[in-house]
Amino acid sequence: MKVTAAVARAPEADFSLEELDIDDPRPDEILVRVVGVGLCHTDLVFKASQTIALPAVFGHEGSGFVEKVGSAVTKVAPGDRVAITFRSCGECPRCDAGDAAYCHTMPMLNYAGMRPDGSKALRAGSEEIASHFFGQSSFATHCITYERNVVKVPESFPLELAGPLGCGIQTGAGGIMRSLACEKGSSLLVLGGGAVGLSAVMGAVVQGCETIIVLEPHEARRKLALELGATHALDPAEATDLPAAIRAILPAGVDYAFDTTGIPPLLQATMGCLAPKGTLGVVGIAPPGTPMPGDLMTAVTFGHTVKGIIEGDSDPDTFIPELMELHGQGKLPFDRLVKTYPLSEINQAIADQHAGKCVKVVLLTGQK
């Protein structure tokens, strides 16, 4: 069948909206009619780095209606409303332990741009287009995905907003609620006030953190952080000595820090902000070859931990429903981060997000 997709053909070029052919679902596959898809920094990193050979269709925060299912699919049926998250195998020791984000085949299933057998689901005439990004490639009106990717969305939840729960929101909130498991009364420094960082703030409020500090250059995002529950919002242009700025608030330092920036000097400075037994959780994408931050003997002396985090250590089948429930209770108002654009305006949306004019973009296909 024909689909419309935003295709990346060159690392620095705009996305082009193109009509493509998509495969019918194989026995283990699901065809989803995409309603909305979040725009994540990771999509742009993969496009720029050409980690997946271009041309490619990215997008990994899709939501929509199940249109067709393969003969082996039992989890969902045509007509079901679903959010689409990352893919995992469901069979390795990490998946068995509920650690789907650390699936032994995570890179192959999510970052290869093709099925494990080397085939691709998308074509422009005779030209193959890289697909299966995060097991979905949802910058399109339809996408092929899998049972491990999909989570049912109740009728009471706005379907077009459900996609970001599959990555950005669950990464930020999950980083605090699952990975770091911040205790009630603890202190937290969040580096970056984008969608992931502000989701971390909301997760910290849910956890009952007493002091929540956000470091963010955009004034509007600092203001929003405070409205969402942060106790302090610092401008990096003013807090040039970050450890001093943090210790002016908490003389012993913070119990936890959560980095969404991947900026090496900032990561290094953050180690000086940690209290004894403090932990730095890292989700930001740092340049290749970036060394671990901090000094080894300082880490030994004060019991510091640096923890890498993928997808907030989430088990999507349990955590995404929890996030939807928290949203319904008014405890996770992530819709305040969202600005919607038509899929056709993806390039303008990217420019606006980069300029700080919006926090979280959701692209709408116009389908119902």
Buried (B, 14 or more C-beta within 10 A) or exposed (E): EEBBBBBBBEEEEBBBBBEBEBBEBBEEBBBBBBBBBBBBBBBBEBBEEEEBEBBBBBBBBBBBBBBBBBEEBEBBEEEBBBBBBBBBBEEBEBBEEEBBBBBBBBEBBBBBBBBEEEEBBBBBEEEBBBBBBBBBBBBBBBBBBBBBBBBBBEEEBEBBBBBBBBBBBBBBBBBBBBBBEBEEEBBBBBBBBBBBBBBBBBBBBBBEBBBBBBBBEBEEBBBBBBEBBBBBBBBBEEBEEBBEBBBEBBEEBBBBBBBBBBBBEBBBBBBBBBBEEBBBBBBBBBEEEBEEBBEEEEBEEBEBBBBEBBBBBBBBBEBBBBBBEBBEEEBBBBEEBBBBBEBBBBBBBBEBBEEBBBBBBBBBBEBE
